Amino acid sequence: MTDIPLPAPVQRAVEAANAGDTDAFLAVFGDDGAVDDWGRVFAGPEAIRGWSDREFIGKQVTLAVTGSRTDGDTTTISTTVGGNGFNGPSDFAFTLDGQRVALMRITG
């Protein structure tokens, strides 16, 4: 959980990742949702699950949110990433479609 207020779908995505709950993470995305990991796009639940199993939740990722900013329907969070994969600062931009994530883009 973060003390920084986030839109509900973004908060749920962060909490699911930190809990290692792939099903809850997938549930934040719309049916056409996608992850853009530095230009590699994984669209749809099965592709996102495969990516996450290999590179995100499967690597016991943790996201400590250090800041956020919103521009229109996109909220970008700055995080300190931990786990058994990439570790260090990274930004995640979440484009929302109502109460679901249309796109999670790893931006920095």
Secondary structure, DSSP 8 states (H G I E B T S, - for coil): --SS---HHHHHHHHHHHHT-HHHHHHTEEEEEEEEETTEEEESHHHHHHHHHHHSGGGT-EEEEEEEEEETTEEEEEEEEESSS--EEEEEEEEEETTEEEEEEE--
